[in-house]
Amino acid sequence: MSAKGEEHEGAAVTLTETAAPSVADIAFITAQTELSKAMESKDAAAIKQSLNELLKQYKILVSQLEGIEPTSKSDRFL
């Protein structure tokens, strides 16, 4: 079915709205990409730095999922 409810060659199509990625989502994806690049380069310092950034982004996403916005106190371990 199309958005108007019309059928097309026996297949059903359902349109759903999705939210645009948040700044935190983009930062997390960027951190994952940077880690991948660092691993390809086999640069230990870059890998360590990328892992630290990815951990920071994980903590931010988890705190958002739990409904707790990160504060300067909760970031002191990052």
C-alpha positions as CSV (number, residue, x, y, z in Angstrom):
1,M,0.0,0.0,0.0
2,S,1.2,3.5,-0.7
3,A,0.9,6.4,1.8
4,K,-2.6,6.9,0.3
5,G,-3.5,3.3,1.0
6,E,-3.1,2.1,-2.6
7,E,-1.7,-1.3,-3.4
8,H,1.3,-1.7,-5.7
9,E,2.1,-5.1,-7.2
10,G,1.1,-7.1,-4.1
11,A,3.5,-5.4,-1.8
12,A,2.5,-3.4,1.3
13,V,4.4,-0.2,2.1
14,T,4.1,1.4,5.5
15,L,5.5,4.9,6.0
16,T,6.6,5.8,9.4
17,E,8.0,9.1,10.7
18,T,11.4,8.9,12.4
19,A,13.1,11.5,14.5
20,A,16.2,13.2,13.2
21,P,19.3,12.0,14.9
22,S,20.2,14.0,18.0
23,V,23.5,15.8,18.6
24,A,24.3,13.0,21.1
25,D,23.5,10.3,18.4
26,I,25.8,12.0,15.9
27,A,28.6,12.4,18.4
28,F,28.3,8.7,19.3
29,I,28.4,7.6,15.6
30,T,31.4,10.0,15.0
31,A,33.2,8.4,18.0
32,Q,32.6,4.9,16.6
33,T,33.9,6.0,13.2
34,E,37.0,7.6,14.7
35,L,37.7,4.3,16.6
36,S,37.4,2.3,13.5
37,K,39.9,4.6,11.7
38,A,42.3,4.4,14.7
39,M,42.1,0.7,14.6
40,E,42.9,0.6,10.9
41,S,45.9,2.8,11.5
42,K,47.1,0.5,14.4
43,D,48.1,3.7,16.3
44,A,47.9,2.7,20.0
45,A,47.6,6.3,21.2
46,A,44.8,7.1,18.7
47,I,43.0,3.9,19.7
48,K,43.2,4.8,23.3
49,Q,42.0,8.3,22.7
50,S,39.1,7.0,20.5
51,L,38.1,4.5,23.1
52,N,38.0,7.2,25.8
53,E,35.8,9.4,23.6
54,L,33.5,6.4,22.8
55,L,33.1,5.6,26.5
56,K,32.2,9.2,27.1
57,Q,29.6,9.1,24.4
58,Y,28.2,5.8,25.8
59,K,27.8,7.4,29.2
60,I,26.0,10.4,27.7
61,L,23.6,8.2,25.8
62,V,22.9,5.9,28.8
63,S,22.3,8.9,31.0
64,Q,19.8,10.3,28.4
65,L,18.0,7.0,28.2
66,E,17.7,6.9,32.0
67,G,16.4,10.5,32.0
68,I,19.5,11.9,33.7
69,E,21.3,14.7,31.9
70,P,25.0,14.6,32.4
71,T,26.4,17.4,34.6
72,S,29.9,18.6,35.2
73,K,30.1,16.4,38.4
74,S,29.0,13.2,36.5
75,D,31.5,14.0,33.8
76,R,34.5,14.3,36.1
77,F,35.4,10.6,35.5
78,L,35.3,10.9,31.7
